Amino acid sequence: MPLVDLVMPKMGESIMEATILKWNKQPGDTVKQDETVLEIATDKVDSEVPSIAEGVIDELLYQVNDVVPVGAVIARIRTGATAANASAAPTSQAPAYSENPSPQVIHRPSPVYPTATANNHTASPSGNRFYSPLVLNIAASEGVPLHELESISGSGNEGRVTKKDILRYVAEKKAGHGHAYTEAPVREYSTPPGLSAPSHTPARETYHSNAPAVTTAPQAVYSGNVEIVEMDRMRRLIADHMVRSKHTSPHVTSFSEADVTHLVQWRDKVKKEFEKRENTKLTFTPLFIEAIVRCIKKYPLINSSLDGDKIIIKKDLHIGMATALPTGNLIVPVIRHADQLNLTGLARQVNTLADNARQGKLKPEDTQGGTFTMTNVGTFGSLMGTPIINQPQVAILAVGAIKKRPVVLETSEGDAIVIRHMMYLSLSYDHRIVDGSLGATFLSAVARELENFSLDREF
């Protein structure tokens, strides 16, 4: 009876790994096609992974809380088998654990992960040696150059460097053991704080080494009256995403202000009738997105991404809107083909996605494929902000709180000081692609769109 590999699915353009939250099936359990096998989580959304075949779960290759790269084999399904005859078939089920398990050596070929390159070929920075995207990302984040990476002795299949190897090397280097790394991993390997190292085998492993064990770094001591709170899973993923964005893109932020008096007055005038007729609320968000879409069409380079030395200009306008969750975390649902929606369609999409986000009902596709992001920092009273780019996009626009202020207004009879509804806008952009002239021009165009809003507009 043939075995079918179940792999970690790709959850979005910028997502390279996911965390296993729960296994719904165990070795020996029968499973139907499209039945949920496990639940996973990324920094964007939780999701379920269905079975791609009908049969019996043969083995699980990862444990709960393991962080698994996209494309890695996570389980194997024996097709044509039933629960009654599954035990007769040769399997490699994970052994049961006890508090003091006896050491054992487990041999299993390491899965080959896809890289983040456009053609999905395996990563091979030098010669024919394979490095997974996870290893390359860790090396870049920890400042490990290629020549050091090549000196690491890998414990994976055919000497490949695993995530555990690179983390061990970094820990040893920080502990002052030099740059040489020749020892194999030892049993009960401890990952440095804040990083998780998923094993390619679900059981503990035993290796033989004559080298001394790595000295564990002393734990931080906090003085004074403090409370230590562990980050929840989503906050850890968001933190990693933010740091990665700052490491990837040289951020520049431009600022502008807009007189949105006409927009505010028009919305106040029509919002009750709009809700009664369209059965959905009219917030400021769809009005902002409408203006952004018009300006992206004028300056399409804002709606792009970078792949090596290639600029990928996106023809589809999928606008992400940062949404605050009850936990305090943020998530970015995406309004797909925003340029093809009228104001009513945008309002319905905004309200539906925001409600689903707060209730934990977003689907994986609801957060995928964004090409530009807007965040409303004014929701919580901020006048302006310097948002971090949502990779792999190249720009993100923040709108601040709308405040009444006295401003100088030019009239046919001369200048006058009047009370107007004013709002600050800020645009953070990737300076590798977007120069200051383009960033400022696009931002000013959005401000003019909002300022020139017509009080006579129909909806």
C-alpha positions in Angstrom: 0.0 0.0 0.0 1.6 3.3 -1.1 2.5 6.1 1.2 1.3 9.7 0.4 3.3 12.7 1.9 1.2 15.4 3.5 3.2 18.7 3.3 3.0 22.0 5.1 0.9 24.1 2.6 1.9 27.5 1.4 -0.3 30.0 3.3 0.6 33.2 1.5 3.3 35.0 -0.5 5.3 36.1 2.5 4.8 33.2 4.8 7.6 30.7 4.9 6.7 28.6 8.0 3.8 27.8 10.3 3.4 26.5 13.9 1.6 23.2 14.6 -1.2 23.9 17.1 -2.9 20.5 17.3 -2.9 17.1 15.7 -6.5 16.0 15.1 -5.3 12.5 13.9 -2.7 10.1 15.4 -0.8 7.2 13.8 -3.2 4.4 13.1 -6.3 6.6 12.8 -8.3 6.4 9.6 -8.7 9.6 7.6 -10.9 10.6 4.7 -9.9 12.9 1.9 -10.3 16.6 2.8 -10.8 15.6 6.5 -8.8 17.9 8.9 -5.5 16.3 10.0 -4.0 19.2 12.0 -4.4 22.8 12.9 -1.6 25.3 12.2 -0.9 29.0 12.8 1.1 31.7 11.1 1.6 35.3 12.1 -1.5 36.1 10.1 -4.1 33.5 10.7 -4.9 30.1 12.1 -6.0 27.4 9.7 -6.7 23.7 9.2 -4.8 21.3 7.0 -6.9 18.7 5.3 -5.9 15.2 4.2 -5.0 14.9 0.5 -5.9 11.2 0.4 -8.0 8.6 2.1 -6.3 6.0 4.2 -4.6 5.6 7.6 -2.1 8.0 9.3 1.2 6.2 9.0 3.4 8.6 11.0 3.6 12.2 12.2 7.0 13.9 11.6 6.5 16.9 13.9 5.1 17.7 17.3 2.7 20.3 18.6 4.4 23.7 18.8 7.0 22.8 16.2 7.7 25.6 13.7 7.7 23.9 10.2 8.9 25.4 6.9 6.4 25.5 4.0 6.8 22.5 1.8 8.2 20.2 4.5 6.6 16.7 4.9 4.6 16.8 8.1 2.9 13.4 8.0 2.5 10.3 5.9 -0.7 8.6 4.9 -1.0 4.9 3.9 -3.6 4.8 1.2 -5.8 1.8 0.7 -5.4 0.9 4.4 -8.1 0.7 7.1 -7.8 0.9 10.8 -8.2 -2.9 11.1 -5.3 -3.8 8.9 -3.1 -0.7 9.5 -1.2 -2.5 12.2 -0.3 -5.3 9.7 1.4 -2.8 7.4 4.9 -1.7 8.2 4.8 1.7 9.8 7.2 4.1 11.5 5.0 5.5 14.2 6.5 7.8 16.7 7.3 5.9 19.9 5.4 6.7 23.1 7.1 9.0 25.5 7.7 8.6 29.2 9.3 11.0 31.6 12.6 9.2 31.3 12.7 7.8 27.8 15.6 5.5 26.9 18.0 7.0 24.3 17.5 5.8 20.8 18.9 6.6 17.4 16.3 7.4 14.7 17.3 7.5 11.0 15.0 9.4 8.7 15.9 11.4 5.6 15.5 15.1 6.0 12.7 16.7 3.9 13.9 19.1 1.2 12.3 22.5 1.7 11.5 24.9 -1.1 13.4 28.2 -1.1 12.0 31.7 -1.3 13.3 32.2 -4.8 11.0 32.8 -7.7 11.7 29.4 -9.4 11.6 27.4 -6.2 15.0 25.7 -6.8 16.9 24.5 -3.8 19.2 27.1 -2.2 22.9 26.5 -2.9 24.9 29.6 -2.2 28.2 27.9 -2.7 29.0 24.6 -4.5 26.3 22.0 -4.2 25.6 22.2 -0.5 22.0 22.7 0.3 20.7 25.3 2.8 17.0 25.5 3.6 15.4 29.0 3.6 15.0 28.7 7.3 18.7 28.2 7.9 19.6 31.1 5.5 17.1 33.4 7.2 18.6 32.6 10.7 22.1 33.0 9.4 21.2 36.5 7.9 19.4 37.5 11.1 22.3 36.4 13.4 25.0 37.9 11.2 26.5 34.6 10.2 28.3 35.1 6.8 28.5 32.5 4.1 32.0 31.4 4.8 31.0 30.7 8.4 27.9 28.9 7.3 30.0 26.6 5.1 32.2 25.7 8.1 29.3 24.3 10.1 29.2 20.6 10.3 25.6 19.5 9.6 23.7 16.7 11.3 21.1 16.4 8.6 20.9 14.0 5.6 24.1 14.1 3.6 25.6 16.6 6.1 23.0 19.3 5.6 22.9 22.1 8.1 19.6 21.9 10.0 17.9 24.7 12.0 19.2 23.0 15.2 22.8 23.1 13.9 22.7 26.8 13.1 21.0 27.7 16.4 23.6 25.6 18.2 26.4 27.4 16.3 25.0 30.8 17.2 24.6 29.9 20.9 28.2 28.6 21.0 29.5 31.7 19.2 27.8 34.0 21.6 29.1 32.0 24.5 32.6 32.8 23.3 33.6 29.4 21.9 35.0 30.8 18.7 33.9 30.3 15.2 34.8 26.7 14.7 31.9 24.3 14.8 32.7 20.6 14.5 30.8 18.8 17.2 27.6 17.0 16.5 24.5 17.8 18.5 24.2 16.2 21.9 21.1 14.6 23.5 18.6 16.9 25.2 19.8 19.9 23.1 18.4 23.2 24.5 17.4 25.9 22.1 18.4 29.5 22.9 15.6 31.5 24.5 13.1 33.0 22.1 13.8 30.5 19.3 12.3 27.1 18.6 14.1 24.4 16.7 11.7 21.8 15.2 13.3 18.5 14.7 12.9 16.4 11.6 12.1 13.5 13.9 9.3 13.5 16.5 11.4 11.6 19.0 14.5 12.7 21.0 17.7 11.9 19.3 21.0 10.5 20.5 24.4 11.5 19.1 27.9 10.6 20.1 30.4 13.4 20.7 33.6 13.8 22.6 33.4 17.6 22.5 32.3 19.5 25.7 28.7 20.5 26.0 27.8 24.1 25.2 27.6 26.3 28.3 24.1 27.6 28.8 23.9 31.4 28.9 22.9 32.7 32.4 19.3 33.8 32.6 18.6 37.5 33.0 17.9 38.8 36.5 15.3 41.5 36.8 15.5 43.9 39.7 12.7 45.9 41.3 9.0 45.2 41.3 8.3 43.6 37.9 5.9 41.2 36.3 7.2 38.8 33.6 4.6 38.0 30.9 5.4 35.5 28.2 4.5 36.6 24.7 1.6 34.7 23.2 2.2 32.7 20.0 0.7 35.4 17.7 2.7 38.2 19.4 6.0 36.2 18.9 5.2 35.7 15.2 4.3 39.4 14.7 7.5 40.4 16.5 9.6 38.2 14.2 7.7 39.5 11.1 8.4 43.1 12.1 12.1 42.5 12.8 12.4 40.7 9.5 10.8 43.6 7.7 13.2 46.1 9.2 16.2 43.9 8.2 14.8 43.5 4.7 13.7 47.0 3.7 15.4 50.4 4.3 12.4 52.3 5.6 11.8 55.9 4.8 8.6 57.7 6.0 7.1 60.8 4.4 4.3 62.9 6.0 1.5 65.1 4.7 -1.7 66.6 6.0 -5.1 66.8 4.4 -8.2 69.0 4.9 -10.9 66.4 5.0 -13.7 68.7 6.0 -15.9 67.9 3.0 -15.4 64.2 3.4 -16.4 64.4 7.1 -19.4 66.5 6.3 -20.6 64.3 3.4 -20.3 61.1 5.6 -22.2 62.8 8.4 -24.9 63.7 6.0 -25.4 60.3 4.3 -24.3 57.6 6.8 -27.7 56.9 8.3 -29.4 56.7 4.9 -26.5 54.6 3.6 -26.8 52.1 6.5 -30.5 51.9 6.0 -30.3 51.3 2.3 -27.2 49.1 2.1 -27.6 47.3 5.4 -24.0 48.1 6.3 -22.2 50.9 8.1 -20.2 53.6 6.3 -16.9 54.2 8.1 -14.0 56.3 6.9 -11.9 53.3 5.9 -13.6 52.5 2.5 -13.4 56.2 1.7 -9.6 56.2 2.4 -9.1 53.0 0.4 -11.0 54.4 -2.5 -8.6 57.4 -2.6 -5.6 55.1 -2.3 -6.7 52.9 -5.2 -7.1 55.9 -7.5 -3.6 57.1 -6.7 -2.0 53.6 -7.1 -3.4 53.6 -10.6 -1.4 56.8 -11.3 1.7 55.6 -9.6 1.8 51.8 -10.1 5.3 51.3 -8.7 3.9 51.8 -5.2 2.0 48.5 -5.8 5.0 46.2 -6.3 7.5 43.9 -4.7 11.2 43.1 -5.1 12.6 39.7 -6.1 16.4 40.0 -6.1 17.2 42.7 -8.7 13.7 42.4 -10.3 10.9 44.7 -9.5 7.5 42.9 -9.7 4.7 45.5 -10.5 1.4 44.0 -9.4 -1.5 44.6 -11.8 -4.0 43.5 -9.2 -4.9 45.9 -6.4 -5.3 43.9 -3.2 -5.4 46.3 -0.3 -4.7 45.1 3.2 -6.2 46.9 6.2 -4.5 46.5 9.5 -7.1 45.5 12.1 -6.8 45.5 15.9 -7.9 42.3 17.7 -9.4 42.1 21.2 -6.1 40.7 22.4 -4.2 43.8 21.3 -2.5 42.0 18.4 -2.9 43.1 14.8 -4.0 41.2 11.7 -4.2 42.4 8.1 -7.2 41.1 6.1 -7.1 41.8 2.4 -9.7 43.4 0.2 -9.1 41.7 -3.2 -9.5 43.6 -6.4 -10.3 46.8 -4.5 -10.3 48.8 -7.7 -13.3 46.8 -9.0 -15.5 47.6 -6.1 -17.7 50.7 -5.7 -18.1 52.4 -2.4 -20.9 50.1 -1.2 -18.8 47.0 -2.1 -15.8 48.4 -0.3 -17.9 49.2 2.8 -19.3 45.7 2.9 -15.8 44.1 2.5 -14.3 46.3 5.2 -17.0 45.6 7.7 -17.2 41.8 7.0 -13.4 41.4 7.2 -13.1 43.5 10.3 -15.9 41.6 12.1 -14.5 38.2 11.1 -11.0 39.2 12.3 -12.3 40.2 15.7 -14.3 37.0 16.0 -11.5 34.8 14.8 -13.4 33.7 11.7 -10.9 34.8 9.0 -9.9 32.2 6.4 -6.3 31.8 5.3 -7.1 33.3 1.9 -8.5 36.4 3.7 -5.0 37.5 4.6 -3.1 36.4 1.5 -1.9 38.3 -1.5 -2.0 41.9 -0.3 -0.1 44.3 -2.5 -0.5 47.5 -0.4 -1.5 48.1 3.2 -3.3 50.9 5.0 -3.4 51.2 8.8 -5.5 53.6 10.8 -3.4 54.8 13.7 -6.1 57.4 14.4 -8.5 54.8 15.7 -6.8 55.0 19.0 -6.2 58.7 19.0 -2.7 59.0 17.4 -2.1 62.0 15.1 0.4 60.2 13.0 2.7 57.1 12.9 5.6 55.5 11.2 4.3 52.1 10.1 6.4 49.1 9.3 6.1 47.7 5.8 4.1 44.5 5.4 6.6 42.3 3.5 6.9 41.7 0.6 5.1 44.9 -0.2 7.1 48.1 -0.7 4.8 50.7 1.0 2.2 51.2 3.8 0.1 54.2 4.5 -1.0 55.3 7.9 -3.9 57.7 8.5 -4.1 59.6 11.8 -7.0 61.0 13.9 -9.2 63.6 12.3 -9.1 66.7 14.5 -10.6 70.2 14.2 -8.0 72.8 14.0 -7.7 76.5 13.0 -6.1 76.8 9.7 -5.4 79.6 7.1 -7.8 79.3 4.2 -7.2 81.2 1.0 -10.4 82.9 -0.3 -11.2 85.3 -3.1 -11.4 88.0 -0.4 -8.0 87.1 1.1 -6.7 84.8 3.8 -9.0 83.7 6.6 -8.5 81.6 9.8 -11.2 79.0 9.9 -12.0 75.7 11.7 -11.4 72.7 9.5 -11.2 68.9 9.9 -7.5 68.1 9.5 -5.7 64.7 9.3 -2.1 63.7 9.0 -1.0 60.9 6.6 2.3 59.1 6.7 3.8 56.7 4.1 6.6 54.3 4.9 8.3 52.9 1.8 11.1 50.6 0.8 13.9 53.0 -0.4 15.4 50.2 -2.5 12.5 50.8 -5.0 10.6 53.9 -4.0 12.6 57.1 -3.9 11.6 60.1 -1.8 10.2 61.9 -4.8 7.8 59.1 -5.7 6.9 58.5 -2.1 6.1 62.2 -1.4 4.3 62.5 -4.8 2.1 59.5 -4.1 1.3 60.7 -0.6 0.4 64.2 -1.7 -1.9 62.7 -4.4 -3.8 60.8 -1.7 -4.1 63.9 0.4 -5.5 65.8 -2.6 -8.0 63.1 -3.4 -9.3 63.4 0.2 -9.3 67.2 0.1 -11.2 67.4 -3.2 -14.1 65.1 -2.0 -17.3 66.4 -3.5 -20.2 67.3 -1.1 -22.6 66.6 -4.0 -21.5 63.0 -4.5 -24.2 60.4 -4.9 -23.9 56.9 -3.5 
